[in-house]
Amino acid sequence: MQVKRIYNFNPGPAVLPESVLQEIQSEFMSFKGTGMSITEISHRSKAFEDVLNDAIVRIKRLLKLDDRFHVLFLQGGASLQFSMIPMNLLADGQTADYINTGTWATKAIKEAKILGKKVHVAASSEDRNFAYIPKQFQFSQDAAYVHITSNNTIKGTQWSSFPNTGNIPMISDMSSDIMSRPFNASSFGCIYAGAQKNMGPAGVCIVILREDMLKRVPTNLPSMLKYTTHTENNSLYNTPPCFSIYTVYLVMKWLEETIGGLEKMEELNQKKAGLLYDFMEKGDFYRSTADKDSRSLMNVTFRLPNEELEKKFVAEAKKNDLDGLKGHRSVGGCRASIYNAMPLAGVETLVSFMESFQKQNR
């Protein structure tokens, strides 16, 4: 029986590669001949540990990471990392620099302050409602780390290149653009990402830690909140989200073997985003909300002439099998999330619908 699929522009949980979904379906009842589903097998079994270790190897290979880096699979999403990072990596009395580019960066700052940590905002784009990525920074001389959010899903902005922090370790929330392009990952002390946008389903957060950062972890933290607990146990201290990790493994396999790596993935992402932004720039009916030099390749945020037209646009798009185009509730407008797994045909179909909608609603 043929299953109807639509183009899913949701910001997360988000679209997954069809071939990955098909592979999950094909072995869901009996994973690798075990006679059990991946959702049933023991996390201590060789079958699952092979999946876990292969996922780690593929992540490190795609990001060109050496043996100094640990890859962890944790629960609590990126939101828990907002507090785990200062708990583990910011000693009492030290200062951490944060660059505020919108909602998720703001939440990270808030959590560090709740813990009573010293936070210095080295730059912010709040003066223009986070429509751009700052270019000027005032880093603390003795900062323990510099924290950035690489892509803002709500405001539609993205770092095209990362700031030079010198000897200060950089930490980044890359939930919405990790694996979308090549970058020098080895320059980061810590990278974390909720999987549910570019790497897999909801339920797991990938944390990549450089070995030297682990020396900062206090001994008096609760076991589950210490990074060293998880590095020492290969993410198996407690029962991990097995299905989510398995799907991450399949997506990494797809990135390597079907797409051909991050360079090829970036080419496709540039093409998809370029098609959408170029169309909007040809007229004045659709207006991008982010500055041109700060626009995201993952989340294209835009407005129409008025809110009534925006509601109509979202509703009619859904009737045309284009779902998830409503902007975040905090900002309104429209948003097309075009993560790795969104095919070029999906963006082409969206642009065609946008052109038709424009003609009918002038």
N, C-alpha and C positions, 0 to 999 in steps of 0.2 A: 504494500500500500504506500503510495506516494504521500509524503507529509508536506503540507504547505509551510513554507518559510517566508518570513517578511524581512525587510531591512530594519535592523535593530540599532537605533542611534542612542540608546540609553547610556547614561554616564557611568553606570556601575551599580549592581552587576551588569555586565556588558556582553556584547557579542563575542562568541567563541568561534574558532575555525570549524567549519562544517565537517572537515575530515576528522578532527579531534572528537567531535560529538558522535560521529559514526563509529569511530574506534571504541569509544566508551560503550556505545550501544552493543557492539558486536561481542565484547568480552565481559559485559556486565554480569551475566548470570554465572559465568565460570572464568575467573581471572587466571590467565596463563595455565589453563588446564587443572586448576586446583579444585574445581567443583564448588567453589565459593565465590561470591562477589567480592570486589575490592572493598566494599563497605562492610564485609564480614570477616576478612582475614585478620589475623593477629598482627599488630604493629611490631611485634618481636619476631615475626616469621622472616625467613630468608627472602620470600617472594616480595614482601613489602620493603624490606631493607634494600633490596636491589633497586626498587623504584626510587626510594629516597636518595640513595647514593648516585644513581644515574642522573636524577634531577639536579643534584649539587654539581656534578661534573659538567653537565651541559650549561648551567648558569655561569659557572666560572669560565668555561671555554668561550661562550658568547661574549662575556664581558672582559675576556683576556686577563683574568685574575690569577695571581700566583698563589703559592702555598701559604703566604702570610694572611690570607683571607679565609674567614669562616662563613659558611652560608647556613643560616638558621631558618626553621619553619616554626613560627610562633602563632599563638592565638591572641585575640583581643584587637586585631586590626591595626592599622597605622595609628589609630587614636590612642591605643595603649602605649605606643612608642613615644608619644608626646611627653609622657611622664617617665617611662623607663630610661630614656636617654639621659635626662638630667639626674635621675637617681643613680645611674651607673657611671656616668662619664663626667659629671660636674661636681667636684668636691666642695664642701661647705667653705664659703669665703672666696671661691673662685667666681669669675664672671664668664658668662657665655654670650656671644654675639648672635643675634637673630636678625634676618632680613625679612621684613613683613611685606608680602606680596598678596595678601588677601586671606580669605576665610581659614584655610588650613594652617597657614603660618601663624595667624592670629591665635588659633586654638593651641598650637604648640607653645607659643609664648605664655599664654594663660596658664597652662599646666605646669610649666617650669616655675612660674611665680607662686602658684598654689603651694608648691613644695618649699617655698621660702628661698629659692635660689636667686642669685644676682643675675639679672638679665639686662643686656644693653641692646637696644634696637639700633643696629648699625646703618640701616637704611629702610625706607618705607615708601610705598606708592599710594598711601592712604589719601594724600592730598588731592588725588584725582580719581578717587573711588577704585583704586587698584587696576587702572586701565593700562598700566605699563610696568616693565621691569626696571628697577632703578639702575643707574649707571655709576653713581657716586656713592662711596661707602666710607664710614668712619669706624674702622675696626679698633677694638681695644688692644693695647699693646700686649697685655697678658691674658688675652681671651683663651679659655679652655678649648673652645671650638666655635666655628661659625656654622649656623644652621640656616639652610635655605629650603624652599619648596620648589622643586624643579618645574612643575606645571600646575597652573591653577585651573581646576575643572570648572569653577563657577564663573570666574571672570574671563576665562579664555586667553590667559597669558602664559608664556613659557620662556624659560631662559634659553636663548640661542647659543650662548657660551657661558661658562661658569666663571665666577669672580676668582681672581688670584688672591688667595689668603696667605701666601707666604708659608711660614712654618706652622701656622694655625691649622689644625685638622678641620676639614670640612665635613659636615653631616648633611644629608639631604633626604627629604621625603620625596621619593620618586614614584608614588603610587600610580599616577596616571600617565607616565610616559616612559617608565623603565622598559627596556628592550625595543624601543621604537627607533633607536638610532645608535650609532657607535659613539663612545665618549671615553675619556681617560678615567675609568673607574678606579684605577689604583691610586689616584690622587685623593680619594675620599677615605676618611677614617671610618665612616659608617654610612650605609645606604639602607633605607627601609622602604617597603612598598606593600600595600594591601594588594592582594593578587587579582581582585575582581574587576580589573579594567584591562590589563594587557597580558596577564600571566595565567589566569585561571578563574575559578569560581570564588565566591565569598567564603570566608572561613579560615584563611591562612594569611599571615603576613610574612614576607621574606625579609630577613635582616642580614645584611652583609657587614661583617665587622673585621677590621684590620687587627692583627695580633697585638700591636702595641697599645690599642685602646683598652684591651682587657685588663691591663695592669692597673687601670683606674677603678675597677669595680670594687666597691666596699664589701667587706666580709659580713657586715651586719644587716644586709638586706634579706628579706624573705626569699627562700630558695627559688620560687617560681619567677621572681622579679629580678634575678641575677643573670646577666648574660653568661657568666662562667658556668652556671648550672647547665645551660643548654649547649654550650660549646663542648663541654666535657662529656655530654651524653648524646651527641649527634642528633639533637632535637627529639630525643626519645626518653627524656626524664619522666614525662607523663604521656598518656595516650595522645598522639598528635591527630590532626584532622586528615585522616588517611586518604579519603576521596579527593579532597582539595589538592593535596600534594601529588597524588597520582595524575590529576588533570594538569597541574603545572608541568609535570614531567612530559606529558604528551604535547603540551603547547611549546615547550622548549625543543622537543624533537621536531615539531612542525616548523619552527623558526629555523632550525639548522638544516633539516633535510628537504623541506619543501620550498621554503623561501630562499634559503641560501645564506643566512646570516644577517647581521644588523646593518651592514652596508646596503644590501638589497632591500631590507625592510625600510630603511630611510628613503631610498629612491621612490618606493611605492607610496610612502606616507607624504612625501613632498608633492608627488603628483596628485594625490587625492585632495590634499589641503589647497594646493594651488588652483585646482579646478574650481573649488567652491569659492575661495576668496576672489579669484579673477572674475567670476561671474557677478559677484556682488558689487565689485568695483565698477562694472560697466554702466551701472545706473544708480539711482538714489532711492529705490524702493526698499532695498535691504541695506542695513548699515551695520558694519562690524563694530563691536563695542571695545575692542582692544586696539592700541596703537599698532601701526603696521609693523614696526620693528620688534614688537613683543608678542605677536600673534602665535597662538598655539597651533601645532599640527595635529593635536589630539581632540581638542574641544573648541569648535568654532561657534562663538557666541555672536548673536546678531539681533537687531530690532527691526520691526516693520514700522510703517508710518504711525500706527496707533495700536493700543492694546486690544481693541475689538478685532482688528485684522490679525493680530498675533494669535488670539484664541481660535479664530476661524482657520488660520493656517495650520495650526497644530491638529485641529479636529479633521480637516480635510486630508491632511497628510496621512493621518492614521487610517482613514478610509481607503487610501491608496497604498496601503501596506508599507508606510514609512512611519515607524513608531519611535517614541522617546524624544521628540523634538522640543518639548516644553523646557524653557529655561528653569534654572533653580528657583525655588520658591522665594529665596531671599532677594533676588534681583529681577525676576520676571524675564520677559523677552523669550527668545528661542535659542536653542543650542543643539548642534549636531556633533555628537561624539563619534569620531572616526578613528577608533583605535586600530591596532594592527590587523585584527581579524575582519574589519569592515572591508569588503572587496571594492575595487574600483567601480564595478558596475553599480554598487549601492550609491556611491556619490554621484555618478552620472545620472542615475534615476532621480535622485533628490534634486539635482540642478534642473533637470527637465521639468519636474513638478513645480519648482520655484518659478521658473520662467512662465509656465502656464498660469500659475496662481497670480503672478504679477499682471499679466495681460488682462485677466478677468476682473481684477480688483483695483485698477487704476482710478 
